[in-house]
C-alpha cells in the first residue's frame, strides 16, 4: 500500500507546483516531479533564474503539511523540510525525486550511490545509427569524465586512466540503444550506470552523435537546419525501492511529442529487459510535413553491438610473463587454491561444454579437457591465445579446446552465430573480471551463452580485503600476559566506491629489481557483482572465501604472518546458476 499523504483539511494537491513543475507522485516520504526545461534543479550559491524545482518542492511541503512532522532519528529540525536526491541539467526535462523524511533521504541517497536506482532517458541525437532489435544487448560508452568547471564542457577520457590524485576525473558508464531513425537523426534510449555531470550529453557527443539542441557540445544549428530551443534529452523513467514499504515503484513521463516529430519515426514496441523496468515509449505525434512516420522495423539494423576499446587493449603487454607463470605451474595460488576450488564449484561431468571467459593461456580449459569436458576459451589477447593453442597441442584433436579471439564484453557477437549454436553447460571467469569494464555486458553475454540451469563460477581477488591500492597489511604492537606481542591486520581504506587502480602483477620480483608488470584492475564491492548477476538472469547459490596456503620462512613474525593468512581471505569465489 502506498503511504498516505498528510494534507491540510480540504486541501487538494495541485497537478503543478508553481511554474510548470508537474507533480507526479507524493506521499509522506517522497515526491516525484516532472521538471520542465529552463528550470534549475536547485540553486547553487548566488545562482539566479527564478524558483528552482527544489524551491517549489519545499514551498509545497510547507503549505500542504498540516503540522510539523515528528523528527526522524538524526533529524535536527521539526518543521516541514525536503531533501534533494539528484539533479537534472537546466535545459533537460523529466523526472526527479525528492525526499520528505530523513529516512527517505538516507535510503534514497544510499540507493543512488550504490546504483540501485534506475534512471532512463530519451534523447534525439544527430546522425543515424542502426536500430537495435528488442532483444539485442545494450550498447555502452565507458570512460572517465573530466569536469573543467561551471559552464564548460565535460571532457571524455576514453583511452586513459587518470592519476589517482586527479579529483576532477570520475569514471562513468552509459548504456544506450537506438529505437528509431529518420531525418538524419536517431531516437535513443539511455540508461545511467553512474550519474556524472553532463554524462549522457558528453558520452553521446564523444561518439559523434551530439544531442540535438545541445549548444554546449555542438554550437550552431541542428543538421536539419532548425534552431532547436531545447536540449533534446528527457528523464523518462525512474525506478526505486520505496523507503517506507520496501516495494519497487516506477514512474514514467513520456518525452514530449517533438522528440518523435524531429525523427519522423515511431519506435516499435519491445518487452521489458532483465536489467530494469519496462522501457520508455515516446508519445506518438504527427511527423513533420513530407516525412511520414517510419517504424523502427523499417530502419537498418546493426549486426552486432558497438563496443569501445579497452584501456589496456587486452593483456598482450603481459602475455609472455603471465603465460609462463600460470602455464608452468609456477603460481602456487593457481595450483593449490584457485584451480581446485573452481573444479569443486563447477562440478563438471564428461561430455559437458564449458565457456572460459578471459581464458588467458588456457590452463583451466586444458584441465577440464582432461576430464572429458568440451571447452571454448575467449580472450582479447592474441598472444595469450597463441600460448593457449601451443599448450594444447598434446591433447587429441577431437578433445582439444577451441580458443576464440574476442572481447569478453561481446560474447554473443563472437559465439552466438547461426542456428547451430548450442548453449554451454558451464562457464567460468577466473581472476579476470576485475580487469574488465564495464561489467554488465560481460554478465549479460554469459547469460545468453549458458543454458538454463548452467553453472557460472567467478573468482576474484577478495574485494573487501585484497583490492590493490586501498587495502594493505599493517602491524600493531601490544602486550599479552605481560609480554610484548605483534599483531598483523589488513587495513581497508575504501570499499563501497568503485574505482580503477594500476596493479603490479609481479610485486615480489619487482621489489627485487625486476621490471614491474602492470595492468588496470577495477575495484567493485561485492553487492555490485551480486546485483549485476541477478539482473543478467542468474541466481547466486554459492560463495566461498579462499585463503593463501603460503607459509613464511622461520623468523620472529612468521607465526603471526601465517595466522593472518589463514584468517584473512585472498580470493572470493561466486557460483551463479542461470535462471
Residue pairs with C-beta under 8 A, 6 or more apart in sequence:
1 245
2 27
2 242
2 245
3 27
3 28
3 29
3 242
3 244
3 245
4 27
4 28
5 13
5 26
5 27
5 28
5 64
6 28
6 64
6 65
6 66
6 69
7 13
7 64
7 65
7 66
8 64
8 65
8 66
9 66
11 64
13 23
13 26
13 64
14 23
14 60
15 22
15 23
16 22
16 23
17 23
17 33
17 56
17 57
17 59
17 60
18 51
18 56
18 59
19 36
19 39
19 50
19 51
19 56
20 36
20 39
21 33
21 34
21 35
21 36
21 39
21 53
21 56
21 57
22 33
22 34
22 36
22 253
23 31
23 32
23 33
23 60
24 32
24 33
24 34
24 95
24 251
24 253
25 31
25 32
25 251
26 32
26 100
27 100
27 244
28 69
28 100
28 101
28 244
29 99
29 100
29 101
29 103
29 104
29 242
29 243
29 244
30 97
30 98
30 99
30 100
30 101
30 104
30 108
30 242
30 243
31 57
31 60
31 61
31 82
31 97
31 98
31 100
32 95
32 96
32 97
32 98
32 238
32 251
33 53
33 57
33 95
33 96
33 98
34 93
34 94
34 95
34 253
35 41
35 53
35 88
35 92
35 93
35 94
35 95
35 96
35 235
36 93
37 90
37 91
37 92
37 93
37 230
37 231
38 90
38 91
39 50
39 51
39 52
39 53
39 90
40 47
40 49
40 52
40 53
40 90
41 52
41 53
41 54
41 84
41 86
41 87
41 88
41 89
41 90
41 96
42 52
42 53
42 54
42 55
42 84
42 87
43 49
43 52
43 54
43 55
49 90
51 59
53 96
54 82
54 84
54 98
57 82
57 98
58 81
58 82
61 80
61 81
61 82
61 100
62 79
62 80
65 80
68 78
68 79
68 80
69 78
69 80
69 101
70 78
71 77
71 78
71 102
72 101
72 102
72 103
73 102
73 103
74 102
74 106
75 101
75 102
80 100
81 100
82 98
82 99
82 100
83 98
83 99
83 100
83 102
83 104
83 105
84 98
85 96
85 97
85 98
85 99
85 105
85 108
85 109
85 112
86 96
86 97
86 112
86 117
86 119
86 195
87 96
88 94
88 96
88 235
89 198
89 201
89 231
89 233
91 213
91 214
91 230
91 231
92 231
92 233
92 234
92 235
93 230
93 233
93 234
93 235
93 255
93 256
94 121
94 234
94 235
94 236
94 253
94 255
95 119
95 235
95 236
95 237
95 238
95 251
95 252
95 253
96 235
97 108
97 238
97 240
99 105
99 108
99 243
101 243
103 243
103 244
104 243
104 244
107 241
107 243
108 117
108 240
108 243
111 117
111 240
111 241
112 195
113 496
114 496
114 527
115 193
115 194
115 528
115 531
116 240
116 241
116 531
117 238
117 239
117 240
118 191
118 237
118 238
118 239
118 240
118 276
118 277
119 191
119 192
119 195
119 235
119 237
119 238
119 239
120 189
120 190
120 191
120 235
120 236
120 237
120 238
120 276
120 277
120 279
120 280
121 189
121 190
121 191
121 192
121 200
121 233
121 234
121 235
121 236
122 187
122 188
122 189
122 190
122 233
122 234
122 236
122 255
122 259
122 280
122 282
123 187
123 188
123 189
123 190
123 200
123 204
123 211
123 232
123 233
123 234
124 185
124 186
124 187
124 188
124 211
124 212
124 232
124 259
124 262
124 263
125 185
125 186
125 188
125 204
125 209
125 210
125 211
125 212
125 232
126 184
126 185
126 209
126 210
126 211
126 212
126 218
126 222
126 223
127 184
127 185
127 186
127 208
127 209
127 223
128 181
128 182
128 184
128 185
128 186
128 299
129 178
129 181
129 186
129 188
129 209
129 302
130 178
130 299
130 300
130 301
130 302
130 303
131 178
131 179
131 180
131 181
131 296
131 297
131 299
131 300
131 301
131 302
132 138
132 139
132 177
132 178
132 179
132 301
132 302
132 305
133 301
134 268
134 270
134 271
136 177
136 302
136 305
137 305
137 410
137 412
137 441
137 444
137 445
137 448
138 175
138 176
138 177
138 191
138 273
138 275
138 305
138 440
138 441
138 444
139 175
139 176
139 177
139 178
139 305
139 306
139 307
140 173
140 174
140 175
140 176
140 193
140 307
140 308
140 409
140 438
140 440
140 441
141 173
141 174
141 176
141 203
141 204
141 206
141 207
141 308
142 171
142 172
142 173
142 174
142 308
142 437
142 438
143 156
143 157
143 158
143 159
143 171
143 172
143 203
143 206
143 308
144 156
144 157
144 160
144 161
144 162
144 169
144 170
144 171
144 172
145 154
145 155
145 156
145 157
145 169
145 170
145 171
145 172
145 196
145 197
145 198
145 199
145 202
146 154
146 155
146 156
146 157
146 162
146 166
146 168
146 169
147 154
147 168
147 169
147 170
147 197
148 154
148 155
148 168
153 198
153 202
153 216
153 217
154 196
154 197
154 198
154 199
154 201
154 202
155 202
156 202
156 203
156 205
156 206
157 169
158 206
158 308
158 309
159 309
159 311
160 311
161 311
161 500
161 502
161 520
162 169
164 469
164 501
170 194
170 196
171 194
171 437
171 498
171 499
171 500
172 193
172 194
172 196
172 199
172 203
173 193
173 194
173 437
173 438
173 440
174 190
174 191
174 192
174 193
174 194
174 199
174 200
174 203
174 204
175 190
175 191
175 192
175 193
175 275
175 440
176 188
176 189
176 190
176 191
176 204
177 188
177 189
178 186
178 187
178 188
178 302
179 187
179 188
179 189
179 267
179 296
180 186
180 187
180 260
180 263
180 265
180 266
180 267
180 268
180 294
180 295
180 296
180 299
181 187
181 263
181 265
181 294
181 296
181 299
181 300
182 263
182 264
182 265
182 287
182 291
182 294
182 299
183 224
183 262
183 263
183 264
183 288
183 291
184 223
184 224
185 212
185 223
185 224
185 262
185 263
186 209
186 263
187 259
187 260
187 263
187 265
187 267
187 282
188 204
188 209
189 279
189 280
190 200
190 204
191 275
191 276
192 199
192 200
193 438
193 440
198 216
200 211
200 233
201 210
201 211
201 214
201 216
201 217
201 231
201 233
202 217
204 210
204 211
205 211
205 214
205 217
205 218
207 306
210 217
210 218
211 217
211 231
211 232
211 233
212 222
212 228
212 231
212 232
212 262
213 222
213 228
213 229
213 230
213 231
213 232
214 231
214 232
214 233
221 227
222 228
224 262
228 262
232 258
232 259
232 262
234 253
234 255
234 256
234 259
235 253
236 252
236 253
236 254
236 255
236 280
237 250
237 251
237 252
237 253
237 277
237 279
237 280
238 250
238 251
238 252
239 248
239 249
239 250
239 251
239 276
239 277
240 248
240 249
241 247
241 248
241 249
242 248
242 249
250 277
250 278
252 280
254 280
254 281
254 282
254 283
255 280
255 282
255 283
256 283
257 282
257 283
257 284
257 285
258 285
259 282
260 266
260 282
260 283
260 284
260 285
260 287
260 293
261 285
261 286
261 287
261 288
262 288
264 287
264 288
264 291
264 292
264 293
264 294
265 287
265 293
265 294
265 295
265 296
265 299
266 282
266 284
266 293
266 294
266 295
266 296
267 281
267 282
267 295
267 296
268 295
268 296
268 297
269 281
270 279
271 278
272 278
272 279
273 279
274 444
274 447
274 535
274 536
274 537
275 440
275 444
275 535
275 536
276 535
286 293
287 293
287 294
304 410
304 412
304 413
305 410
305 413
305 441
307 407
307 409
307 410
310 380
310 407
310 436
310 437
311 520
312 435
312 519
312 520
313 380
314 379
314 380
314 381
314 382
314 384
315 322
315 360
315 379
315 380
315 381
315 383
315 384
315 435
315 519
316 381
316 382
316 383
316 384
317 517
317 519
318 505
318 517
318 518
318 519
319 361
319 381
319 383
319 384
319 387
320 383
320 387
321 505
321 506
321 517
322 360
322 361
322 384
322 505
322 517
323 360
323 361
323 383
323 384
323 387
323 391
324 330
325 331
325 506
326 334
326 360
326 361
326 363
327 361
327 362
327 363
327 387
327 391
329 335
332 549
332 550
333 548
333 570
333 571
334 363
336 549
337 546
337 547
337 548
337 549
337 570
337 571
338 430
338 431
338 459
338 546
338 571
339 363
339 364
339 367
341 459
341 544
341 546
341 571
341 573
342 364
342 428
342 430
342 457
342 459
342 573
343 367
343 368
345 455
345 457
345 542
345 544
345 573
345 575
346 354
346 368
346 426
346 428
346 455
346 457
347 455
348 354
348 368
348 371
348 373
348 426
349 372
349 373
350 371
350 372
350 373
351 372
351 373
351 374
352 373
352 374
352 425
352 426
353 373
353 374
353 375
353 376
353 422
353 424
353 425
353 426
354 365
354 368
354 373
354 374
354 375
354 376
354 424
354 425
354 426
354 427
354 428
355 376
355 378
355 411
355 415
355 424
355 426
355 427
355 428
355 446
355 449
355 450
356 362
356 364
356 365
356 375
356 376
356 377
356 378
356 401
356 427
356 428
356 429
356 430
357 378
357 408
357 411
357 427
357 428
357 429
357 432
357 442
357 446
358 378
358 379
358 380
358 408
358 429
358 430
358 432
358 433
358 435
358 436
359 365
359 377
359 378
359 379
359 384
359 385
359 388
359 403
360 377
360 379
360 381
360 384
360 388
360 432
361 384
361 387
361 388
361 391
362 377
362 385
362 387
362 388
362 389
362 391
362 392
362 401
362 403
363 391
364 428
364 430
365 375
365 376
365 377
365 388
365 392
365 401
365 403
366 391
366 392
366 395
366 401
368 375
368 401
369 375
369 392
369 395
369 399
369 400
369 401
370 395
372 399
373 426
374 399
375 401
375 402
376 401
376 402
376 403
376 404
376 415
376 424
377 385
377 388
377 401
377 402
377 403
377 404
378 403
378 404
378 405
378 406
378 408
378 411
378 414
378 415
379 385
379 388
379 403
379 404
379 405
379 406
379 408
380 405
380 406
380 407
380 408
382 405
385 403
385 404
385 405
388 401
388 403
389 403
392 400
392 401
392 403
395 401
404 414
404 415
406 413
406 414
406 415
407 414
408 429
408 432
408 436
408 442
408 445
409 436
409 438
409 441
409 442
409 445
410 441
410 445
411 442
411 445
411 446
411 448
411 449
412 445
412 448
412 449
415 421
415 449
416 448
416 449
423 449
423 450
423 451
423 454
424 449
424 450
424 451
424 454
425 450
425 451
425 454
425 455
426 450
426 454
426 455
426 456
426 457
427 446
427 449
427 450
427 454
427 455
427 456
427 457
428 456
428 457
428 458
428 459
429 442
429 446
429 456
429 457
429 458
429 459
430 457
430 458
430 459
431 459
431 460
431 461
431 571
433 439
433 442
433 458
433 460
433 529
434 460
434 461
434 521
434 522
434 523
434 524
435 519
435 520
435 521
435 522
436 442
436 522
437 500
437 522
439 522
439 524
439 528
439 529
439 532
440 532
440 535
440 536
443 532
443 533
443 535
443 536
443 538
444 535
444 536
444 537
446 456
446 536
447 536
447 537
447 538
447 578
450 456
450 578
451 578
452 578
452 579
453 577
453 578
454 577
454 578
455 575
455 576
455 577
455 578
456 533
456 538
456 575
456 576
456 577
456 578
457 573
457 574
457 575
457 576
458 529
458 573
458 574
458 575
458 576
459 571
459 572
459 573
460 529
460 571
460 572
460 573
460 574
461 467
461 468
461 521
461 570
461 571
461 572
462 545
462 569
462 570
462 571
462 572
463 495
463 523
463 524
463 525
463 526
463 529
463 572
464 492
464 495
464 525
464 526
464 572
465 471
465 490
465 492
465 568
465 569
465 570
466 490
466 569
466 570
466 571
467 494
467 495
467 501
467 521
467 523
468 501
468 502
468 503
468 521
468 523
469 501
469 502
469 503
469 523
470 492
470 493
470 494
470 495
470 499
470 501
470 523
471 490
471 491
471 492
471 493
472 490
472 491
472 493
473 488
473 489
473 490
473 491
473 564
474 488
474 489
474 490
474 491
475 486
475 487
475 488
475 489
476 486
476 487
476 488
476 489
477 484
477 485
477 486
477 487
478 484
478 485
478 486
478 487
479 485
486 557
486 560
487 560
488 557
488 560
488 561
488 563
488 564
489 564
490 564
490 568
494 523
495 525
496 525
498 522
498 523
498 524
498 525
498 528
499 522
499 523
500 520
500 521
500 522
500 523
501 520
501 521
501 522
501 523
502 518
502 519
502 520
502 521
503 518
503 519
503 520
503 521
504 510
504 516
504 517
504 518
505 517
505 518
505 519
506 514
506 516
506 517
510 516
510 517
526 572
529 574
530 540
530 574
533 540
533 574
533 576
534 540
537 578
537 579
538 576
538 577
538 578
538 579
539 576
539 577
539 579
540 574
540 575
540 576
541 575
541 576
541 577
542 573
542 574
542 575
543 572
543 573
543 574
543 575
544 572
544 573
545 569
545 571
545 572
545 573
546 569
546 570
546 571
546 572
546 573
547 565
547 566
547 567
547 568
547 569
547 570
548 565
548 570
550 565
551 558
551 562
551 565
552 558
552 561
552 562
